Amino acid sequence: MENILGLVALACGIIVGLGAIGASIGIALMGGKFLESSARQPELMNELQTKMFILAGLIDAAFLIGVAIALLFAFANPFAATFLSTIAR
């Protein structure tokens, strides 16, 4: 049982860590491209800024979905329930 809980904790850390790295890299690349495009065409800055904020929200939403899944595994662990039901037999 301790082995399952330890592996689930490790998996939760990996889910959150890789999600954070991916979201950080995605927002950094998007911000850099936004600055490049607004320097080339300053008249489109307002339209590009609106689109950039929408995309930043979508990138963060993907990360937060990963955090929610990690919290599900951490607190309502379906693997531990399955393991306990097999032991009870």
ChimeraX commands (.cxc) that place a marker at each C-alpha (Angstrom):
marker #1 position 0.00,0.00,0.00 radius 0.5
marker #1 position 2.83,2.39,0.85 radius 0.5
marker #1 position 4.42,1.63,-2.50 radius 0.5
marker #1 position 1.25,2.64,-4.34 radius 0.5
marker #1 position 0.89,5.86,-2.35 radius 0.5
marker #1 position 4.54,6.72,-2.94 radius 0.5
marker #1 position 4.29,6.16,-6.67 radius 0.5
marker #1 position 1.08,8.20,-6.86 radius 0.5
marker #1 position 2.79,11.07,-5.01 radius 0.5
marker #1 position 5.70,10.86,-7.45 radius 0.5
marker #1 position 3.31,10.86,-10.41 radius 0.5
marker #1 position 1.48,13.91,-9.02 radius 0.5
marker #1 position 4.77,15.77,-8.75 radius 0.5
marker #1 position 5.71,14.86,-12.30 radius 0.5
marker #1 position 2.29,15.93,-13.63 radius 0.5
marker #1 position 2.46,19.32,-11.94 radius 0.5
marker #1 position 6.15,19.86,-12.70 radius 0.5
marker #1 position 5.99,19.05,-16.40 radius 0.5
marker #1 position 2.77,21.05,-16.74 radius 0.5
marker #1 position 4.40,24.07,-15.15 radius 0.5
marker #1 position 7.46,23.79,-17.37 radius 0.5
marker #1 position 5.33,23.43,-20.49 radius 0.5
marker #1 position 3.09,26.37,-19.60 radius 0.5
marker #1 position 6.10,28.55,-18.79 radius 0.5
marker #1 position 7.83,27.74,-22.06 radius 0.5
marker #1 position 4.59,28.24,-24.03 radius 0.5
marker #1 position 3.86,31.63,-22.51 radius 0.5
marker #1 position 7.50,32.71,-22.92 radius 0.5
marker #1 position 7.53,31.79,-26.62 radius 0.5
marker #1 position 4.18,33.47,-27.17 radius 0.5
marker #1 position 5.31,36.64,-25.39 radius 0.5
marker #1 position 8.49,36.78,-27.44 radius 0.5
marker #1 position 6.59,36.38,-30.69 radius 0.5
marker #1 position 4.13,39.05,-29.55 radius 0.5
marker #1 position 6.96,41.50,-28.95 radius 0.5
marker #1 position 8.51,40.68,-32.33 radius 0.5
marker #1 position 5.23,41.13,-34.19 radius 0.5
marker #1 position 4.32,44.34,-32.37 radius 0.5
marker #1 position 7.74,45.77,-33.19 radius 0.5
marker #1 position 7.24,44.97,-36.88 radius 0.5
marker #1 position 3.67,46.29,-37.08 radius 0.5
marker #1 position 2.88,48.61,-34.17 radius 0.5
marker #1 position -0.56,49.42,-35.59 radius 0.5
marker #1 position -1.73,45.84,-34.88 radius 0.5
marker #1 position -0.59,45.86,-31.25 radius 0.5
marker #1 position -4.09,46.07,-29.72 radius 0.5
marker #1 position -5.45,43.16,-31.78 radius 0.5
marker #1 position -2.39,41.05,-31.09 radius 0.5
marker #1 position -2.52,41.82,-27.38 radius 0.5
marker #1 position -6.11,40.62,-27.15 radius 0.5
marker #1 position -5.25,37.39,-28.92 radius 0.5
marker #1 position -2.17,36.94,-26.75 radius 0.5
marker #1 position -4.21,37.18,-23.53 radius 0.5
marker #1 position -6.76,34.67,-24.83 radius 0.5
marker #1 position -3.99,32.22,-25.69 radius 0.5
marker #1 position -2.30,32.78,-22.33 radius 0.5
marker #1 position -5.55,31.84,-20.63 radius 0.5
marker #1 position -5.82,28.67,-22.71 radius 0.5
marker #1 position -2.25,27.69,-21.92 radius 0.5
marker #1 position -2.84,28.25,-18.21 radius 0.5
marker #1 position -6.11,26.32,-18.41 radius 0.5
marker #1 position -4.27,23.26,-19.72 radius 0.5
marker #1 position -1.83,23.51,-16.80 radius 0.5
marker #1 position -4.66,23.88,-14.28 radius 0.5
marker #1 position -6.41,20.81,-15.68 radius 0.5
marker #1 position -3.21,18.88,-15.00 radius 0.5
marker #1 position -3.12,20.24,-11.44 radius 0.5
marker #1 position -6.74,19.17,-10.93 radius 0.5
marker #1 position -5.96,15.65,-12.13 radius 0.5
marker #1 position -2.95,15.50,-9.81 radius 0.5
marker #1 position -5.12,16.63,-6.89 radius 0.5
marker #1 position -7.67,13.97,-7.78 radius 0.5
marker #1 position -4.99,11.30,-7.60 radius 0.5
marker #1 position -3.54,12.75,-4.41 radius 0.5
marker #1 position -6.75,12.96,-2.38 radius 0.5
marker #1 position -9.25,10.57,-3.99 radius 0.5
marker #1 position -6.84,7.92,-5.15 radius 0.5
marker #1 position -8.64,5.37,-7.36 radius 0.5
marker #1 position -5.61,3.06,-7.33 radius 0.5
marker #1 position -5.61,2.72,-3.55 radius 0.5
marker #1 position -9.34,1.91,-3.54 radius 0.5
marker #1 position -8.80,-0.82,-6.13 radius 0.5
marker #1 position -5.88,-2.20,-4.17 radius 0.5
marker #1 position -7.85,-2.22,-0.92 radius 0.5
marker #1 position -10.82,-3.95,-2.56 radius 0.5
marker #1 position -8.56,-6.76,-3.84 radius 0.5
marker #1 position -7.05,-7.25,-0.37 radius 0.5
marker #1 position -10.48,-7.40,1.30 radius 0.5
marker #1 position -11.45,-10.43,-0.79 radius 0.5
marker link #1:1,2 radius 0.2
marker link #1:2,3 radius 0.2
marker link #1:3,4 radius 0.2
marker link #1:4,5 radius 0.2
marker link #1:5,6 radius 0.2
marker link #1:6,7 radius 0.2
marker link #1:7,8 radius 0.2
marker link #1:8,9 radius 0.2
marker link #1:9,10 radius 0.2
marker link #1:10,11 radius 0.2
marker link #1:11,12 radius 0.2
marker link #1:12,13 radius 0.2
marker link #1:13,14 radius 0.2
marker link #1:14,15 radius 0.2
marker link #1:15,16 radius 0.2
marker link #1:16,17 radius 0.2
marker link #1:17,18 radius 0.2
marker link #1:18,19 radius 0.2
marker link #1:19,20 radius 0.2
marker link #1:20,21 radius 0.2
marker link #1:21,22 radius 0.2
marker link #1:22,23 radius 0.2
marker link #1:23,24 radius 0.2
marker link #1:24,25 radius 0.2
marker link #1:25,26 radius 0.2
marker link #1:26,27 radius 0.2
marker link #1:27,28 radius 0.2
marker link #1:28,29 radius 0.2
marker link #1:29,30 radius 0.2
marker link #1:30,31 radius 0.2
marker link #1:31,32 radius 0.2
marker link #1:32,33 radius 0.2
marker link #1:33,34 radius 0.2
marker link #1:34,35 radius 0.2
marker link #1:35,36 radius 0.2
marker link #1:36,37 radius 0.2
marker link #1:37,38 radius 0.2
marker link #1:38,39 radius 0.2
marker link #1:39,40 radius 0.2
marker link #1:40,41 radius 0.2
marker link #1:41,42 radius 0.2
marker link #1:42,43 radius 0.2
marker link #1:43,44 radius 0.2
marker link #1:44,45 radius 0.2
marker link #1:45,46 radius 0.2
marker link #1:46,47 radius 0.2
marker link #1:47,48 radius 0.2
marker link #1:48,49 radius 0.2
marker link #1:49,50 radius 0.2
marker link #1:50,51 radius 0.2
marker link #1:51,52 radius 0.2
marker link #1:52,53 radius 0.2
marker link #1:53,54 radius 0.2
marker link #1:54,55 radius 0.2
marker link #1:55,56 radius 0.2
marker link #1:56,57 radius 0.2
marker link #1:57,58 radius 0.2
marker link #1:58,59 radius 0.2
marker link #1:59,60 radius 0.2
marker link #1:60,61 radius 0.2
marker link #1:61,62 radius 0.2
marker link #1:62,63 radius 0.2
marker link #1:63,64 radius 0.2
marker link #1:64,65 radius 0.2
marker link #1:65,66 radius 0.2
marker link #1:66,67 radius 0.2
marker link #1:67,68 radius 0.2
marker link #1:68,69 radius 0.2
marker link #1:69,70 radius 0.2
marker link #1:70,71 radius 0.2
marker link #1:71,72 radius 0.2
marker link #1:72,73 radius 0.2
marker link #1:73,74 radius 0.2
marker link #1:74,75 radius 0.2
marker link #1:75,76 radius 0.2
marker link #1:76,77 radius 0.2
marker link #1:77,78 radius 0.2
marker link #1:78,79 radius 0.2
marker link #1:79,80 radius 0.2
marker link #1:80,81 radius 0.2
marker link #1:81,82 radius 0.2
marker link #1:82,83 radius 0.2
marker link #1:83,84 radius 0.2
marker link #1:84,85 radius 0.2
marker link #1:85,86 radius 0.2
marker link #1:86,87 radius 0.2
marker link #1:87,88 radius 0.2
marker link #1:88,89 radius 0.2
view
